[in-house]
Amino acid sequence: MLPKHSTLIHPTFAHKFSTSLTHNPKTHFSTFAPSSRTSPQNPIGHLLQKCIALLQCCASSKSKLQQIHAFSIRHGVPLSNPDMGKHLIFSIVSLSAPVSYAHQIFSQIKNPNVFTWNTMIRGYAECQNPVPVIQLYHQMHQSSVQPDTHTYPFLLKAVAKLMDVGEGEKIHSVVVRNGFESLVFVKNALLHVYACCGHVESAHKVFESMSERDLVAWNSVINGFALNGRPNEALTIFRDMSLEGVEPDGFTMVSLLSACAEIGTLALGRRIHVYMLKVGLTGNSHATNALLDLYAKCGSIREAQKVFEVMDERSVVSWTALVVGLAVNGFGMEALELFKELKGEGLVPTEITFVGVLYACSHCGMVDEGFEYFRMMKEGYGIAPRIEHYGCMVDLLGRAGLVKRAYEYIMNMPMKPNAVIWRTLLGACTIHGQLALGETARARICELEPGHSGDYVLLSNLYASEHRWSDVQKVRRTMHSEGVRKTPGYSIVELRNCIYEFTMGDRSHTQSEEIYAMLAEITRLLKPKGYVPHTANVLADIEEEEKENALSYHSEKIAVAFMLLNTAPGVPIRIWKNLRVCADCHLAFKLISKVYDREIVVRDRSRFHHFRDGSCSCRDYW
């Protein structure tokens, strides 16, 4: 049962505020004080009506609400009265006062009606901790008060916050049994619960069953797919929405742009941008921030900067999105300069802002500066470092070759390092040839997250770099016996609204003959410019000539040859790769950008590389 409270306000507090009510001419509350005209037959009833009138017309702030409450206590108006209690609770919830305050009053009401129960459920649904709402709902049933159409939307809103899909399914069955499922606002709430809990198929079933779909329903299902790694479905639903003539709003744009950013469909994102300009949605700050984020995540950082420059209102979210965008696109120094401007504007950076700042330091090799920013975050802004910040610091040290120091840093962390932290160290050990520490890191990863194929590959590569071929074979046999399959490398490009995926040595495309002829032509043109195959990247016990052939057929090289064949001169080429770009492809792309006068943007598993005129934005530090 919910706790009972007998005393709400201390008598001294009550006297203080009732005095101010009857003697403060600014409030004019003395009008409602007892007078000689008070009905002698029912003085409390008269006072009750006066207090309710006060709540309805004068409770415009939390302080005035407390004054009216004190006034009622001073003059003996019983809070156990359902009418007084419900109006007081409604005022508390409407003013977003602490829900515990409303709960204290609620616990004293005799036989609260369904309106009062709904108001309490609403209060918990809208607060930061909605946990008590489930207990309140069960207590409502125990009190034989039947929920009505207003109960379920707020109840389901709380369940969505709690991400308790089991409770949501139970409520769904009750909704159906009570005949409320046909109501659009109840179905919208159910749809929202399933989407928030990651059950997008259930959300879609609810959506499909709706005879009437408003914009809220369309937005909920689009957002559900977008947030749960189903961007293609989100875009398909939007297409259906357009065909039915439903006009999107800013929330729709945010979901669509998030979906485009997820799968890197820059062309579609640009069309959404044009639509926003056409219908006047560029003034919506949430949609504009999502647009900025889209361009940054698709490697079009200059377009992201243009969006930022023309924004009417730049919140810390806008600044953070561009700081992070510049950092992951390889423009670390620009990211740090923008961070200084952010501080100059008087804005307070968030923990996400500092992730971008530390990331920028890591990818620029600025070790001392990174530690200084880490100190600033803790001491200057009082932000407690999270595991992501510690991960950036380990990466900062590892990329700089300070692998042993990175290990010591992990061992001294105030929180338990997760598999990502140890995997970052393992990657650094592979790059810098630290075999002993690499084996230690791999052992820790096995304890925390066994079966990740990338860890086996990193360890195998580490052994191969030391020419320990028997250990390489041992790792591969272990992978086979445990059923672990290596994730194949692939590269993706977008051309005329179609997505093309290539793997190493891929000959499945209809243009394969032309693609491989172009690869041979590229190699012929690059060699006079100083290209020498970086065979050290081929960590296999094969002949040198075979290594050179293997390098020629990397997926990103096939992708760039395909784009050179199918796009006009001067058009930028954008490639998405699921693995870290190798040193050989990195060198080749620098030369290709110069020989063919093309900008080439490659996003690997952790960052962007912008190749232009023979150089890369990462300055060969990645």
RARACOR-V647238 format. One record per residue. RES is the residue in one letter. SS is DSSP state (2 for helix, 1 for strand, 0 for the rest). NEAR is the number of other C-alpha atoms within 10 Angstrom. Layout:
# RARACOR-V647238
res->RES ss->SS near->NEAR
res->RES ss->SS near->NEAR
This chain:
# RARACOR-V647238
res->M ss->0 near->7
res->L ss->0 near->12
res->P ss->0 near->7
res->K ss->0 near->12
res->H ss->0 near->12
res->S ss->0 near->9
res->T ss->0 near->10
res->L ss->0 near->16
res->I ss->0 near->13
res->H ss->0 near->10
res->P ss->2 near->12
res->T ss->2 near->11
res->F ss->2 near->14
res->A ss->2 near->22
res->H ss->2 near->18
res->K ss->2 near->14
res->F ss->2 near->21
res->S ss->2 near->25
res->T ss->2 near->16
res->S ss->2 near->18
res->L ss->2 near->23
res->T ss->2 near->17
res->H ss->2 near->13
res->N ss->0 near->13
res->P ss->0 near->11
res->K ss->0 near->9
res->T ss->0 near->13
res->H ss->0 near->13
res->F ss->2 near->21
res->S ss->2 near->17
res->T ss->2 near->13
res->F ss->2 near->16
res->A ss->0 near->17
res->P ss->0 near->16
res->S ss->0 near->9
res->S ss->0 near->6
res->R ss->0 near->7
res->T ss->0 near->14
res->S ss->0 near->13
res->P ss->0 near->9
res->Q ss->0 near->8
res->N ss->0 near->10
res->P ss->2 near->13
res->I ss->2 near->17
res->G ss->2 near->14
res->H ss->2 near->16
res->L ss->2 near->20
res->L ss->2 near->21
res->Q ss->2 near->15
res->K ss->2 near->18
res->C ss->2 near->24
res->I ss->2 near->19
res->A ss->2 near->14
res->L ss->2 near->18
res->L ss->2 near->21
res->Q ss->2 near->14
res->C ss->2 near->8
res->C ss->2 near->16
res->A ss->0 near->21
res->S ss->0 near->13
res->S ss->0 near->15
res->K ss->2 near->15
res->S ss->2 near->12
res->K ss->2 near->17
res->L ss->2 near->20
res->Q ss->2 near->19
res->Q ss->2 near->23
res->I ss->2 near->24
res->H ss->2 near->24
res->A ss->2 near->26
res->F ss->2 near->24
res->S ss->2 near->22
res->I ss->2 near->19
res->R ss->2 near->18
res->H ss->0 near->17
res->G ss->0 near->12
res->V ss->0 near->20
res->P ss->0 near->16
res->L ss->0 near->22
res->S ss->0 near->17
res->N ss->0 near->15
res->P ss->2 near->18
res->D ss->2 near->16
res->M ss->2 near->22
res->G ss->2 near->23
res->K ss->2 near->26
res->H ss->2 near->19
res->L ss->2 near->26
res->I ss->2 near->24
res->F ss->2 near->22
res->S ss->2 near->21
res->I ss->2 near->26
res->V ss->2 near->22
res->S ss->2 near->15
res->L ss->0 near->15
res->S ss->0 near->14
res->A ss->0 near->18
res->P ss->0 near->14
res->V ss->2 near->22
res->S ss->2 near->13
res->Y ss->2 near->13
res->A ss->2 near->23
res->H ss->2 near->19
res->Q ss->2 near->18
res->I ss->2 near->21
res->F ss->2 near->26
res->S ss->0 near->18
res->Q ss->0 near->20
res->I ss->0 near->19
res->K ss->0 near->12
res->N ss->0 near->14
res->P ss->0 near->20
res->N ss->0 near->15
res->V ss->2 near->17
res->F ss->2 near->16
res->T ss->2 near->21
res->W ss->2 near->22
res->N ss->2 near->24
res->T ss->2 near->24
res->M ss->2 near->27
res->I ss->2 near->28
res->R ss->2 near->25
res->G ss->2 near->27
res->Y ss->2 near->27
res->A ss->2 near->25
res->E ss->2 near->17
res->C ss->0 near->16
res->Q ss->0 near->10
res->N ss->0 near->13
res->P ss->0 near->21
res->V ss->0 near->15
res->P ss->2 near->13
res->V ss->2 near->21
res->I ss->2 near->17
res->Q ss->2 near->11
res->L ss->2 near->19
res->Y ss->2 near->20
res->H ss->2 near->11
res->Q ss->2 near->15
res->M ss->2 near->18
res->H ss->2 near->11
res->Q ss->2 near->10
res->S ss->0 near->11
res->S ss->0 near->8
res->V ss->0 near->15
res->Q ss->0 near->13
res->P ss->0 near->17
res->D ss->0 near->13
res->T ss->2 near->15
res->H ss->2 near->16
res->T ss->2 near->20
res->Y ss->2 near->26
res->P ss->2 near->21
res->F ss->2 near->22
res->L ss->2 near->23
res->L ss->2 near->29
res->K ss->2 near->22
res->A ss->2 near->29
res->V ss->2 near->28
res->A ss->2 near->24
res->K ss->2 near->19
res->L ss->2 near->18
res->M ss->0 near->17
res->D ss->0 near->16
res->V ss->2 near->18
res->G ss->2 near->12
res->E ss->2 near->15
res->G ss->2 near->23
res->E ss->2 near->15
res->K ss->2 near->10
res->I ss->2 near->17
res->H ss->2 near->20
res->S ss->2 near->11
res->V ss->2 near->14
res->V ss->2 near->21
res->V ss->2 near->11
res->R ss->2 near->10
res->N ss->0 near->13
res->G ss->0 near->10
res->F ss->0 near->17
res->E ss->0 near->22
res->S ss->0 near->14
res->L ss->0 near->14
res->V ss->2 near->17
res->F ss->2 near->19
res->V ss->2 near->21
res->K ss->2 near->26
res->N ss->2 near->26
res->A ss->2 near->25
res->L ss->2 near->28
res->L ss->2 near->27
res->H ss->2 near->29
res->V ss->2 near->30
res->Y ss->2 near->29
res->A ss->2 near->27
res->C ss->2 near->23
res->C ss->0 near->20
res->G ss->0 near->18
res->H ss->0 near->17
res->V ss->2 near->25
res->E ss->2 near->14
res->S ss->2 near->16
res->A ss->2 near->25
res->H ss->2 near->20
res->K ss->2 near->13
res->V ss->2 near->19
res->F ss->2 near->20
res->E ss->2 near->11
res->S ss->0 near->12
res->M ss->0 near->17
res->S ss->0 near->9
res->E ss->0 near->12
res->R ss->0 near->17
res->D ss->0 near->12
res->L ss->2 near->15
res->V ss->2 near->19
res->A ss->2 near->23
res->W ss->2 near->22
res->N ss->2 near->25
res->S ss->2 near->25
res->V ss->2 near->28
res->I ss->2 near->30
res->N ss->2 near->26
res->G ss->2 near->29
res->F ss->2 near->27
res->A ss->2 near->26
res->L ss->2 near->19
res->N ss->0 near->16
res->G ss->0 near->15
res->R ss->0 near->17
res->P ss->2 near->24
res->N ss->2 near->16
res->E ss->2 near->16
res->A ss->2 near->25
res->L ss->2 near->20
res->T ss->2 near->12
res->I ss->2 near->18
res->F ss->2 near->22
res->R ss->2 near->11
res->D ss->2 near->12
res->M ss->2 near->18
res->S ss->2 near->12
res->L ss->2 near->9
res->E ss->0 near->9
res->G ss->0 near->8
res->V ss->0 near->14
res->E ss->0 near->10
res->P ss->0 near->18
res->D ss->0 near->16
res->G ss->2 near->19
res->F ss->2 near->17
res->T ss->2 near->20
res->M ss->2 near->27
res->V ss->2 near->24
res->S ss->2 near->26
res->L ss->2 near->29
res->L ss->2 near->30
res->S ss->2 near->24
res->A ss->2 near->27
res->C ss->2 near->27
res->A ss->2 near->23
res->E ss->2 near->18
res->I ss->2 near->17
res->G ss->0 near->24
res->T ss->0 near->21
res->L ss->2 near->21
res->A ss->2 near->16
res->L ss->2 near->16
res->G ss->2 near->22
res->R ss->2 near->16
res->R ss->2 near->11
res->I ss->2 near->17
res->H ss->2 near->18
res->V ss->2 near->14
res->Y ss->2 near->14
res->M ss->2 near->21
res->L ss->2 near->12
res->K ss->2 near->10
res->V ss->2 near->11
res->G ss->0 near->11
res->L ss->2 near->19
res->T ss->2 near->22
res->G ss->2 near->14
res->N ss->0 near->18
res->S ss->2 near->19
res->H ss->2 near->17
res->A ss->2 near->24
res->T ss->2 near->26
res->N ss->2 near->25
res->A ss->2 near->21
res->L ss->2 near->29
res->L ss->2 near->25
res->D ss->2 near->24
res->L ss->2 near->30
res->Y ss->2 near->27
res->A ss->2 near->26
res->K ss->2 near->27
res->C ss->0 near->27
res->G ss->0 near->27
res->S ss->0 near->19
res->I ss->2 near->23
res->R ss->2 near->12
res->E ss->2 near->15
res->A ss->2 near->23
res->Q ss->2 near->16
res->K ss->2 near->12
res->V ss->2 near->19
res->F ss->2 near->20
res->E ss->2 near->11
res->V ss->0 near->10
res->M ss->0 near->17
res->D ss->0 near->12
res->E ss->0 near->13
res->R ss->0 near->14
res->S ss->0 near->16
res->V ss->2 near->17
res->V ss->2 near->17
res->S ss->2 near->20
res->W ss->2 near->22
res->T ss->2 near->26
res->A ss->2 near->24
res->L ss->2 near->28
res->V ss->2 near->29
res->V ss->2 near->27
res->G ss->2 near->30
res->L ss->2 near->28
res->A ss->2 near->28
res->V ss->2 near->25
res->N ss->0 near->27
res->G ss->0 near->26
res->F ss->0 near->23
res->G ss->2 near->28
res->M ss->2 near->17
res->E ss->2 near->15
res->A ss->2 near->26
res->L ss->2 near->20
res->E ss->2 near->12
res->L ss->2 near->18
res->F ss->2 near->22
res->K ss->2 near->11
res->E ss->2 near->13
res->L ss->2 near->19
res->K ss->2 near->11
res->G ss->2 near->10
res->E ss->0 near->10
res->G ss->0 near->9
res->L ss->0 near->12
res->V ss->0 near->13
res->P ss->0 near->18
res->T ss->0 near->14
res->E ss->2 near->20
res->I ss->2 near->17
res->T ss->2 near->22
res->F ss->2 near->24
res->V ss->2 near->24
res->G ss->2 near->26
res->V ss->2 near->29
res->L ss->2 near->32
res->Y ss->2 near->27
res->A ss->2 near->29
res->C ss->2 near->26
res->S ss->2 near->26
res->H ss->2 near->26
res->C ss->2 near->23
res->G ss->0 near->21
res->M ss->0 near->17
res->V ss->2 near->18
res->D ss->2 near->12
res->E ss->2 near->14
res->G ss->2 near->22
res->F ss->2 near->15
res->E ss->2 near->11
res->Y ss->2 near->16
res->F ss->2 near->22
res->R ss->2 near->15
res->M ss->2 near->14
res->M ss->2 near->20
res->K ss->2 near->13
res->E ss->2 near->11
res->G ss->2 near->10
res->Y ss->0 near->13
res->G ss->0 near->11
res->I ss->0 near->16
res->A ss->0 near->11
res->P ss->0 near->17
res->R ss->0 near->12
res->I ss->2 near->17
res->E ss->2 near->16
res->H ss->2 near->21
res->Y ss->2 near->21
res->G ss->2 near->22
res->C ss->2 near->25
res->M ss->2 near->25
res->V ss->2 near->25
res->D ss->2 near->27
res->L ss->2 near->29
res->L ss->2 near->24
res->G ss->2 near->25
res->R ss->2 near->25
res->A ss->0 near->19
res->G ss->0 near->18
res->L ss->0 near->17
res->V ss->2 near->25
res->K ss->2 near->15
res->R ss->2 near->13
res->A ss->2 near->22
res->Y ss->2 near->20
res->E ss->2 near->11
res->Y ss->2 near->15
res->I ss->2 near->20
res->M ss->2 near->12
res->N ss->0 near->11
res->M ss->0 near->11
res->P ss->0 near->11
res->M ss->0 near->12
res->K ss->0 near->11
res->P ss->0 near->18
res->N ss->0 near->14
res->A ss->2 near->18
res->V ss->2 near->15
res->I ss->2 near->22
res->W ss->2 near->24
res->R ss->2 near->21
res->T ss->2 near->19
res->L ss->2 near->29
res->L ss->2 near->28
res->G ss->2 near->23
res->A ss->2 near->26
res->C ss->2 near->26
res->T ss->2 near->20
res->I ss->2 near->17
res->H ss->2 near->18
res->G ss->0 near->18
res->Q ss->0 near->19
res->L ss->2 near->17
res->A ss->2 near->9
res->L ss->2 near->18
res->G ss->2 near->24
res->E ss->2 near->16
res->T ss->2 near->14
res->A ss->2 near->23
res->R ss->2 near->20
res->A ss->2 near->13
res->R ss->2 near->16
res->I ss->2 near->22
res->C ss->2 near->14
res->E ss->2 near->9
res->L ss->2 near->13
res->E ss->0 near->12
res->P ss->0 near->15
res->G ss->0 near->15
res->H ss->0 near->15
res->S ss->2 near->14
res->G ss->2 near->16
res->D ss->2 near->21
res->Y ss->2 near->22
res->V ss->2 near->17
res->L ss->2 near->20
res->L ss->2 near->23
res->S ss->2 near->21
res->N ss->2 near->24
res->L ss->2 near->26
res->Y ss->2 near->23
res->A ss->2 near->20
res->S ss->2 near->21
res->E ss->0 near->12
res->H ss->0 near->14
res->R ss->0 near->14
res->W ss->2 near->17
res->S ss->2 near->11
res->D ss->2 near->15
res->V ss->2 near->22
res->Q ss->2 near->14
res->K ss->2 near->12
res->V ss->2 near->18
res->R ss->2 near->18
res->R ss->2 near->13
res->T ss->2 near->12
res->M ss->2 near->18
res->H ss->2 near->12
res->S ss->2 near->9
res->E ss->0 near->10
res->G ss->0 near->11
res->V ss->0 near->17
res->R ss->0 near->14
res->K ss->0 near->15
res->T ss->0 near->12
res->P ss->0 near->9
res->G ss->0 near->16
res->Y ss->1 near->18
res->S ss->1 near->24
res->I ss->1 near->23
res->V ss->1 near->22
res->E ss->1 near->18
res->L ss->1 near->16
res->R ss->0 near->8
res->N ss->0 near->10
res->C ss->1 near->9
res->I ss->1 near->12
res->Y ss->1 near->13
res->E ss->1 near->18
res->F ss->1 near->22
res->T ss->1 near->20
res->M ss->0 near->19
res->G ss->0 near->17
res->D ss->0 near->16
res->R ss->0 near->14
res->S ss->0 near->9
res->H ss->0 near->13
res->T ss->0 near->8
res->Q ss->0 near->11
res->S ss->2 near->15
res->E ss->2 near->10
res->E ss->2 near->14
res->I ss->2 near->22
res->Y ss->2 near->20
res->A ss->2 near->11
res->M ss->2 near->18
res->L ss->2 near->19
res->A ss->2 near->13
res->E ss->2 near->12
res->I ss->2 near->19
res->T ss->2 near->16
res->R ss->2 near->12
res->L ss->2 near->16
res->L ss->2 near->17
res->K ss->2 near->13
res->P ss->0 near->9
res->K ss->0 near->12
res->G ss->0 near->11
res->Y ss->0 near->16
res->V ss->0 near->14
res->P ss->0 near->20
res->H ss->0 near->17
res->T ss->2 near->18
res->A ss->2 near->12
res->N ss->2 near->15
res->V ss->0 near->19
res->L ss->0 near->18
res->A ss->0 near->16
res->D ss->0 near->13
res->I ss->0 near->9
res->E ss->0 near->8
res->E ss->2 near->13
res->E ss->2 near->9
res->E ss->2 near->14
res->K ss->2 near->19
res->E ss->2 near->16
res->N ss->2 near->13
res->A ss->2 near->14
res->L ss->2 near->20
res->S ss->2 near->23
res->Y ss->0 near->17
res->H ss->0 near->22
res->S ss->2 near->22
res->E ss->2 near->28
res->K ss->2 near->25
res->I ss->2 near->25
res->A ss->2 near->28
res->V ss->2 near->24
res->A ss->2 near->20
res->F ss->2 near->23
res->M ss->2 near->20
res->L ss->2 near->19
res->L ss->2 near->13
res->N ss->2 near->11
res->T ss->0 near->13
res->A ss->0 near->9
res->P ss->0 near->11
res->G ss->0 near->11
res->V ss->0 near->13
res->P ss->0 near->17
res->I ss->1 near->21
res->R ss->1 near->24
res->I ss->1 near->24
res->W ss->1 near->23
res->K ss->1 near->23
res->N ss->0 near->15
res->L ss->0 near->16
res->R ss->0 near->13
res->V ss->0 near->21
res->C ss->0 near->15
res->A ss->2 near->16
res->D ss->2 near->20
res->C ss->2 near->19
res->H ss->2 near->19
res->L ss->2 near->20
res->A ss->2 near->22
res->F ss->2 near->29
res->K ss->2 near->22
res->L ss->2 near->24
res->I ss->2 near->24
res->S ss->2 near->22
res->K ss->2 near->17
res->V ss->2 near->15
res->Y ss->0 near->14
res->D ss->0 near->16
res->R ss->0 near->21
res->E ss->0 near->22
res->I ss->1 near->22
res->V ss->1 near->24
res->V ss->1 near->27
res->R ss->1 near->25
res->D ss->0 near->17
res->R ss->0 near->12
res->S ss->0 near->13
res->R ss->0 near->20
res->F ss->1 near->29
res->H ss->1 near->28
res->H ss->1 near->25
res->F ss->1 near->26
res->R ss->1 near->20
res->D ss->0 near->17
res->G ss->0 near->17
res->S ss->1 near->18
res->C ss->1 near->22
res->S ss->0 near->16
res->C ss->0 near->19
res->R ss->0 near->14
res->D ss->0 near->12
res->Y ss->0 near->13
res->W ss->0 near->18
